[in-house]
């Protein structure tokens, strides 16, 4: 997920993406503990995508209020 793609989304879409990413993160952690995780890089990607979405969501909320 690129930052420019995230910036093009609305606040509601970003909130939905954040929820989906958090669910995926939870599932990946569960797979890691149970030994079923095959793509270990995906954990890092999801963590960074969550941070990216939260950053841009915060920026959009600040722009909307100020």
C-alpha positions in Angstrom: 0.0 0.0 0.0 1.5 3.3 -1.1 1.0 6.6 0.7 -0.4 8.2 -2.4 -3.1 5.5 -2.6 -3.9 6.0 1.0 -4.1 9.8 0.6 -6.7 9.4 -2.2 -9.2 7.7 0.1 -11.8 9.3 2.3 -11.8 9.2 6.1 -14.5 6.5 6.2 -12.5 4.3 3.8 -9.4 4.8 5.9 -11.2 3.7 9.0 -12.4 0.6 7.2 -8.9 -0.2 6.0 -7.5 0.3 9.5 -10.1 -2.2 10.9 -9.2 -4.7 8.2 -5.5 -4.3 8.7 -5.9 -4.8 12.5 -7.9 -8.0 11.9 -5.2 -9.2 9.5 -2.5 -8.4 12.0 -4.4 -10.4 14.7 -4.7 -13.4 12.4 -1.1 -13.2 11.4 0.0 -13.2 15.1 -2.2 -16.2 15.7 -0.7 -18.0 12.8 2.8 -17.2 14.0 2.1 -18.6 17.5 0.5 -21.8 16.1 3.4 -22.3 13.6 1.3 -21.9 10.5 2.7 -18.6 9.3 4.4 -19.0 5.9 4.9 -15.4 4.8 6.7 -13.8 7.7 7.3 -10.6 5.7 3.6 -9.9 5.7 3.6 -9.2 9.4 6.0 -6.3 8.9 4.1 -5.0 5.9 0.8 -5.0 7.8 2.4 -3.2 10.7 3.8 -0.5 8.4 0.5 -0.2 6.6 -1.3 0.3 9.9 1.1 3.1 10.8 0.8 4.7 7.4 -3.1 4.7 7.5 -3.1 6.0 11.1 -0.7 8.9 10.1 -2.7 10.0 7.1 -6.0 9.5 8.9 -4.7 11.9 11.6 -3.6 14.4 9.1 -7.0 14.3 7.4 -8.8 14.8 10.7 -6.6 17.7 11.6 -7.3 19.3 8.1 -11.0 18.8 8.6 -11.2 20.5 12.0 -8.8 23.3 11.3 
